[in-house]
Amino acid sequence: MAATYLLRFDDFCPTMNWTVWREVETALIDSGVRPILAVVPDNQDPQLQIEAASEAFWEQVRGWQARGWTIGLHGYQHRYVTKCAGIIGRNRYSEFSGLSYEAQLEKVGSGLAIFAREGVRADVWVAPAHSFDRDTLRALANCGLRTVSDGYFTAPHRDANGMFWIPQQIGRFRQLPAGVWTVCLHHNNWTAADLRRFRADLDTFHGRLTDVNTVTARYSAREERLLDRMSAGLMGMARSGRMAISRGEL
């Protein structure tokens, strides 16, 4: 079976890059693509302060969700307070990983309370910097959020604790073998050239783009297998090797 692709855009907040987003949003609507949009409930990260805050931000989030797009809870304030990489092991800084369960539960609950106040439903969990641990998952489950967008797997699955994992493995479109691949994009830093490449990628991969609802309907009953753990380990090792080479460590 040919590979299918999900699109995920991170770092949504009132002060994001609206100039670029308007172009991206138009392309998504024209293509009929239903992406994951990772929304920071209470952004306190100055690096995400790109443009003047949109007073209509939450109205737009509600509109995206009404369109059938998936809204992700992207942490709480997008502030990195520990140096723990967590389960995925991708970055050595985190808003959650390494904190006590109680502290993490408070953060998750606070983020979800803002969503509820604004009439927005959290469909999936998207950890800032891909950094979270087992206590984060406990807190999410206890708050009723049981879908995670992360992990180096080739297929979605439900783990032994009932969490549904939709893998996120790549940061750009690539021709890949069978599997479900989430492309994680950060539009805040895009140039005109990035926009042109994005539109070209939409044209190239259009027939293989899927969405969270379709993936959930197909894979939500699929249990975690040894192959999932093996693929996660191998892809994680490959990425760590590439990162070490880029830093000049190998």
C-alpha positions in Angstrom: 0.0 0.0 0.0 1.4 3.4 -0.9 2.4 5.9 1.8 -0.2 8.4 3.0 0.7 11.8 4.5 -0.8 14.0 7.2 0.1 17.7 7.4 0.8 19.4 10.8 1.5 23.0 11.4 2.9 24.0 14.8 3.1 27.2 16.9 -0.3 28.7 16.3 -0.9 31.7 18.6 -2.3 35.3 18.2 1.1 36.7 17.3 2.2 34.2 14.7 3.1 35.0 11.1 -0.3 35.9 9.6 1.1 37.2 6.4 2.5 33.8 5.4 -0.4 31.9 7.0 -3.0 33.6 4.8 -1.2 32.2 1.8 -0.9 28.8 3.3 -4.5 28.7 4.4 -5.7 29.6 0.9 -3.6 26.8 -0.6 -5.0 24.3 2.0 -8.6 25.3 1.3 -8.1 25.1 -2.5 -6.6 21.6 -2.2 -9.2 20.4 0.2 -6.5 19.4 2.8 -7.5 19.0 6.4 -4.3 19.5 8.5 -3.5 19.4 12.2 -3.0 22.9 13.6 -1.1 22.9 16.9 -2.4 25.8 19.1 -0.6 27.3 22.1 -3.3 28.1 24.6 -1.4 30.9 26.4 1.7 31.8 24.5 4.6 33.2 26.6 7.4 32.4 24.1 8.8 35.7 22.7 10.1 33.8 19.6 6.5 33.2 18.5 5.8 36.9 18.6 6.1 37.5 14.9 3.3 40.0 14.1 0.7 42.0 16.0 -1.7 39.9 17.9 -4.9 39.0 16.1 -8.0 39.9 18.2 -9.9 37.4 16.2 -7.5 34.5 16.9 -9.9 32.3 18.8 -12.7 33.0 16.3 -10.4 31.8 13.6 -9.5 28.6 15.5 -13.2 27.8 15.9 -13.6 28.4 12.2 -10.8 26.0 11.4 -12.3 23.3 13.6 -15.7 23.8 12.1 -14.1 23.3 8.7 -13.0 19.8 9.8 -9.4 20.7 10.6 -7.8 19.0 13.6 -6.9 21.3 16.5 -4.0 20.2 18.7 -3.2 21.2 22.2 0.4 22.5 21.8 1.5 22.5 25.4 0.4 25.4 27.6 2.6 28.4 27.3 5.4 27.2 25.1 8.0 28.0 27.7 10.9 25.5 28.1 11.7 25.0 31.8 13.6 21.7 31.9 16.4 20.0 30.0 14.7 16.6 29.8 14.2 15.1 26.4 11.5 12.7 27.5 10.1 9.7 25.6 10.9 10.8 22.0 14.4 11.9 22.9 14.5 14.5 20.1 15.3 17.7 22.0 17.0 18.3 25.4 14.5 20.9 26.6 10.9 20.8 27.5 7.9 22.5 28.9 6.7 19.3 30.5 9.2 16.4 30.6 10.9 16.0 34.0 8.3 18.0 36.0 6.2 16.2 38.6 2.9 14.6 37.6 1.0 17.3 39.6 2.8 20.2 37.9 2.1 18.6 34.5 -1.5 17.9 35.3 -2.0 21.6 36.2 -0.4 22.7 32.9 -2.5 20.4 30.8 -5.7 21.3 32.7 -4.9 25.0 32.4 -4.4 24.7 28.6 -7.6 22.7 28.2 -9.5 25.2 30.4 -8.5 28.0 27.9 -9.7 25.9 25.0 -13.0 25.2 26.7 -13.5 28.9 27.5 -12.9 29.7 23.9 -15.2 27.0 22.6 -12.4 24.9 21.1 -12.0 21.1 21.4 -8.6 19.6 21.8 -8.4 16.7 19.3 -4.8 15.7 19.8 -1.8 16.4 21.9 1.2 18.1 20.3 4.2 18.6 22.7 6.4 21.7 22.2 9.8 20.4 21.1 8.4 16.9 21.0 9.3 16.7 24.7 7.1 14.8 27.1 7.2 11.9 29.4 5.1 9.2 31.0 3.6 11.6 33.6 2.5 13.9 30.7 0.6 10.9 29.2 -1.0 10.2 32.6 -2.0 13.8 32.9 -3.5 13.9 29.3 -5.4 10.6 29.9 -6.8 11.9 33.2 -8.0 15.1 31.4 -9.6 13.0 28.6 -7.1 13.7 25.8 -5.9 10.3 24.5 -4.5 11.0 21.0 -0.8 11.9 20.6 0.7 13.4 17.4 4.3 12.1 17.8 6.6 9.2 17.6 8.8 7.5 15.0 6.4 4.7 13.9 5.3 3.8 10.5 1.7 3.2 11.4 -0.7 4.6 14.1 -1.7 2.4 17.0 -3.2 2.3 20.4 -0.8 1.5 23.3 -1.4 -0.7 26.3 -2.7 2.3 28.3 -5.2 3.3 25.7 -3.3 6.2 24.2 -3.7 6.5 20.4 -0.4 7.4 18.7 -0.4 9.1 15.3 3.3 9.1 14.3 5.2 12.3 13.4 8.5 11.5 11.6 9.4 14.1 9.0 9.8 17.9 8.5 9.3 18.0 4.7 7.6 16.0 2.0 9.6 13.0 0.8 8.8 10.0 -1.4 8.5 7.2 1.2 7.4 3.6 1.3 4.1 2.3 2.8 3.0 3.8 6.1 1.4 6.9 7.6 3.7 9.9 7.7 3.1 13.2 9.4 4.9 16.2 7.9 5.5 18.8 10.6 5.8 22.3 9.2 6.6 25.7 10.9 5.2 28.5 8.8 6.4 31.3 11.0 9.9 31.3 9.4 8.8 30.7 5.8 10.1 32.7 2.9 8.5 33.2 -0.5 10.6 30.2 -1.7 9.1 28.1 1.1 5.6 29.0 0.0 6.3 28.1 -3.6 7.8 24.7 -2.6 4.8 24.1 -0.3 2.3 24.7 -3.2 4.4 22.4 -5.4 4.4 19.7 -2.7 0.6 19.9 -2.4 0.3 19.3 -6.1 2.8 16.4 -6.1 1.3 14.6 -3.1 -2.3 15.6 -3.3 -3.6 12.1 -4.0 -1.9 10.7 -0.9 -2.9 13.3 1.7 -5.1 12.1 4.5 -6.5 13.6 7.7 -6.9 12.6 11.4 -10.5 11.5 11.2 -9.7 9.1 8.4 -6.6 7.8 10.1 -8.4 7.3 13.4 -11.3 5.4 11.8 -8.8 3.0 10.2 -6.2 2.5 12.9 -7.9 3.3 16.3 -8.3 -0.4 17.1 -4.8 -1.4 15.9 -2.7 -2.5 18.9 1.0 -1.7 19.3 3.2 -4.3 17.8 6.9 -5.3 18.1 7.4 -3.8 14.6 6.2 -0.4 15.9 8.8 -0.4 18.7 11.5 -1.6 16.3 10.7 1.1 13.7 10.6 3.8 16.4 14.0 2.7 17.6 15.6 2.6 14.2 14.2 5.9 13.0 15.1 7.6 16.3 18.7 6.3 16.0 19.0 7.4 12.4 17.8 10.9 13.3 20.1 11.1 16.2 23.0 10.1 14.0 22.1 12.8 11.4 21.9 15.4 14.2 25.2 14.4 15.6 26.9 14.7 12.2 25.4 18.1 11.7 26.8 19.3 15.0 30.2 17.8 14.2 30.1 15.2 16.9 30.7 12.3 14.5 
